[in-house]
């Protein structure tokens, strides 16, 4: 009985201990799970809150910056009066100019002009537009604001036509610097007059220019100057088909009118024409036409249709070629090199046609003289047989005709068709070669 009670007490004690351990494990696990869950869920919550706070601060800073820029623009535009130049009662405004050529130098000799596509950049100082900012920084604004501030009244003296590009928007840029400097840039296409000297065309060298000037402000109000570094830039990718790379020279000067002195800028372009195209398209073809006309010297003089057709064809071809060349050139009062070439080629092919006329005359006249001599000999023989003497009386007119016929007979005796043909075969090529060497 005592043993049974002891065993029961031990069993009861074991159950209580087991229950106690199980409870502690369960509560501890729940604590661990809670801490782990809390740790994993609290981390994203704190990160999200930090990002949202930073984003709000950035947006607030942007709004504040935009508001400051708007206020700055309103302030400087309120001070600026576009109707009055900067320093109205002080020294003249200095406008520094730079141009960059991105396409062009295509010339039209017939109208004596050439085309350019350029970036024009002008920079001047307007103290009324100054504002507080970091040195070297700038404020890029809409080019529409150019209508609300003072800008130089620059124009091109030798412009025939031009436009400001507006695709896809107006090609202008406007920057304002803290010290009041203003930079205005625009892209223009220009067709400019160029007084060309075409005496040596197509081996000519032309000096064209681009001249800019103030339209209304005299030198006491505005001075135009080239930038110290690279006043005229030519894009590396530009391809000039008709000329070699142009040499550039810039000058600054004043134009004097009855209304006063005005500041001006000028850029000279020295254009050396590449004449390879004209050699291939004009000089070589016409030289071949001249050589073709010499083939008639080896054709039988009695084959009149062949020789006449060849001669007339070469004359008409050279004439047509010369007309085509002259159509692309202006009508000037002086003779051009290309005119000399085309005229001499026409002279050579025409001379070949005249040569055949001479050969044909000598051939025909020789046959006629032979026929007359044969007939005269036959008549004399008949008269001698019949006993009739020639009683023809020779007067002064007869003597003059005899002298003329004597000259003709002398020419016919010495300049036979064969002789003329042989001389022409050598003389024409030699004369043309000498002309080419001199040319």
Secondary structure, 3 states (H helix, E strand, C coil): CHHHHHHHHHHHHHHHHHHHHHHHHHHHHHHHHHHHHHHHHHHHHHHHHHHHHHHHHHHHHHHHHHHHHHHHHHHHHHHCCCCCCCCCCCCCEEEEEEEEEEEEEEEECCCCEEEEEEEEEEEEECHHHCCCCCCCCEEEECHHHHHHCCCCCEEECCEEEEEECCCCCCCEEEEEECCCEEEEEEEEEEEEECCCCCCCCCCCEEEEEEEEEECCCCCCCEEEEECCCCCEEECCCCCCCCECCCEEEEEEEEEEECCEEEEEEEEEEEEEECCHHHHHHHHHHHHHHHHHHHHHHHCCCCCHHHHHHHHHHHHHHHHHHHHHHHHCCCCCCCCCHHHHHHHHHHHHHHHHHHHHHHHHHHHHHHHHHHHHHHHHHHHHHHHHHHCCCCCCCCCHHHHHHHHHHHHHHHHHHHCCHHHHHHHHHHHHHHHHHHHHHHC
